[in-house]
Amino acid sequence: MKVVILNTADAHGGAAIASWRLLHALAGEGVDARMLVVDRTTADPLVDVAGTAEQRRWAFLRERIGIFAANGLNRRDLFKVSTARYGVDVLSHPWLRSADVVCLNWINQGMLSLTDVGRLAAMGKRLVWTLHDMWCMTGICHHAYGCDGYERECGHCRFMRFPYGNDLSHRVW
């Protein structure tokens, strides 16, 4: 069985550490496991960078600029939300193309778009998604911090000064 773990980073942050530990636990059990990231800081041969440098830079910047604009050019909550509108090309990477199972971990900030999550499923890949924060439930914010808007078709995330009526938090309900 070939397993590819997708995570934004390979070494910094809780999800990265958990993903790296999973990678090496699987490899230690004889599983052909690899990890694709957009922010690589190790020389681990089981880890590779997804997309080109230009794709990584633009996917990150396009998402952050959109959030920055929706926040009235205020940086305060810039990293409390992710829109998953943009991502890098992970689908053409040979490790992913030959994978039997794809483990999605923390794939935000320009790593993977929701469109590409759908394309992964359409490729017939078995998907396992480990939730390292609340983003999959809330649809936009990484942590609700006591807000329960995501429980009833939010669409008005408090971390967005000018929320979209049809943003992801509204549509996933």
Secondary structure, DSSP 8 states (H G I E B T S, - for coil): -EEEEE-SBSSSSHHHHHHHHHHHHHHHTT-EEEEEESB--S--TTEEE-S-HHHHHHHHHHHHHHHHHHTTT--TTTTSB---------TT-HHHHT-SEEEE---TTTT--HHHHHHHHHTT-EEEE--SSSHHHHSSBS--TT--GGGG-----TT-SS--TTSHHHHT-
